[in-house]
Amino acid sequence: MTGEGSYKANTYNLELEGEIQRLKAQVLISWEKEARNLKWFGLADGMNVLEAGSGPGFFTEKLLELLPNSSITAVEIDPVLHEKAVEYLHEKAGDRVNYVQASVADTGLPANSFDFAIARLLFVHLPEPVAAAREIFRILKPRGKLVIIDSDADLFWLTNPPLSVEIVREKFKQVMASRGGNLSIGRNLCRILKQAGFGSIDLEAVVSHSDIIGIEAFEPLLDSGPILQLVKQGLISESEIASYLVSRDEFVAKGDRLMMSFWLMACGEKNQ
Ligand SMILES: C[S@@+](CC[C@H](N)C(=O)[O-])C[C@H]1O[C@@H](n2cnc3c(N)ncnc32)[C@H](O)[C@@H]1O
């Protein structure tokens, strides 16, 4: 894979710890529905599971609970997050997690090894998503499945009162693209799977709503750290984020505010 991709935990947010808490909140808002869909797509206890781009291990933790008789191979490129996951999961994982510090595009893992693979909020950051999907195809067993979980810039969130996100979203799209990512990846997931050789392609949406899980669950996602980091790097000006910050304060102050988020889950099968 050429290029490094658009995610580096220690420069994505102002503080690494803030970024880790943001990732944790992103797992918690939708885990139950994602688990429901993963089972619908065929994930079952006892399977040998690959998790690509596993980060600090919060999603891995949920998989361990869901699949008490499975072993999970967690592939993570970032040495800092790889270490965080090893520390975080140390006690509860026992020997059920195989930690691999590598790129998903070149895992070094043997062919035909896994029953099921999951890549959550990873493909949005990859410069060569089809090459990554091909590598996962290679290491899946015949009939094995890959589920890619991502969103799309034009879905992402809905709020009431609305947040003034247009300028910030356009800047994020540009910055991500300049680093090899694609914030509009959601709409491309089915064809990425197809181009990598997968068949039996399916697509589901996961919708989380504050009226169901509570507005508090969404609040860490409004962390302005990633936007302020772009300001710090000179990639967006304070005046360009001003209207977003005003609308965010108005949103937070509003008593009956609501928020929805949308993830997409695309599944493909290695048919041969
Ligand atoms: C937004 S985080 C998502 C973490 C986790 N999957 C989750 O849902 O909480 C994206 C993760 O993918 C990792 N990553 C980025 N490029 C990668 C690559 N080429 N190979 C493996 N991991 C990668 C990042 O370091 C980061 O941990």
The ligand as a Gaussian input file, in Angstrom:
#p B3LYP/6-31G(d) Opt

LIG

0 1
 C      -10.892000       5.278000      13.755000
 S       -9.885000       4.010000      14.401000
 C      -11.086000       2.713000      14.686000
 C      -10.644000       1.737000      15.751000
 C      -11.622000       0.584000      16.014000
 N      -11.807000      -0.244000      14.824000
 C      -12.948000       1.097000      16.481000
 O      -13.946000       0.901000      15.798000
 O      -12.985000       1.691000      17.574000
 C       -9.028000       3.392000      12.959000
 C       -7.931000       2.407000      13.339000
 O       -7.372000       1.821000      12.165000
 C       -5.955000       1.804000      12.312000
 N       -5.343000       1.763000      10.968000
 C       -5.219000       2.769000      10.079000
 N       -4.608000       2.334000       8.945000
 C       -4.351000       1.025000       9.124000
 C       -3.763000       0.019000       8.321000
 N       -3.296000       0.279000       7.091000
 N       -3.679000      -1.230000       8.820000
 C       -4.136000      -1.525000      10.076000
 N       -4.702000      -0.609000      10.890000
 C       -4.812000       0.647000      10.425000
 C       -5.660000       3.074000      13.083000
 O       -4.372000       3.100000      13.642000
 C       -6.792000       3.048000      14.095000
 O       -6.484000       2.281000      15.216000

